[in-house]
Amino acid sequence: GTFGACAADLDLTDGSHTVVVRHTDAAGNQGSASRTFTVDGTNPSTVIGANLTADGVSTLPFLKDAANFDWLAGRGRVHIAVGAQGQSERQLIQTLNGKAELTVANGALVGFNITEILRNAAEGRLTGLDRNPAAKTDFSEMAASVLITGGTAQNQDLRITSPLIRITGAGAVNLSGGLVDYTVKPKLVTVAQPSATPAAGQGIVSGLEIPVKIQGAWEKPEIKPDLSAALRDPNQVIEAAKEVGKNL
């Protein structure tokens, strides 16, 4: 891991041969973390368990180290409790069950400027969907919970808020197959006018929402807007078109 100094206890329990490892991380990420791992090899199938809680840690290095996930920056709280059993790594992943919770304050989504994507969409240009390491979307709060059943992680309550946008999301990741099927729904709250002609604080588009599908291999999924869903709300489209027309 990347937490720096830590303390560890190793308990070899007689009879069950259960290994319990506990350690509390100090200040490696200017936060604190504690983890408990259990391994029981006395049964025909190895039984493992893990319980991790990290608070005030820097999420970018933490999640990259733990799950090769480098889309989220900021300081937050992570809690993971999982268990599995099997005779191979594949079986352990396929039987993985548990839950995870994540909250981050004053952070950023790394690789995408969602505000810019929505602004361009309001002007009739769908650009910025390819990941750019230099782009980011700042937010004030992010929260999500994950339920893991039979090696599939389900999330239904992603929430990201900022003064300009609101993002919700839901979907699943098949951990054994490395496949993701997820939909995020960024919604534009307001965008400042490029000129000072309109009244101060007036936005060119308000309430525009374009669902985005993320599907395919976890390492490089396909990311595309779901325009059919966006066009189901005629009032939204009409208002957006009016405002775009005024701006033009």
Secondary structure by P-SEA (a helix, b strand, c coil): cccccbbbbbbbcccccbbbbbbbbcccccccbbbbbbbbccccbbbbbbbbbbccccaaaaaaaccccccccccbbbbbbbccccccaaaaaaacccbbbbbbccccccccaaaaaaaaaaacccccccccccbbbbbccccbbbbbcccbbbbcbbbbbcccbbbbbccccccccccccbbbbbbbccccccccccccccccccbbbbbbbbbccccbbbbbbccccccccaaaaaaaaaaaaaac
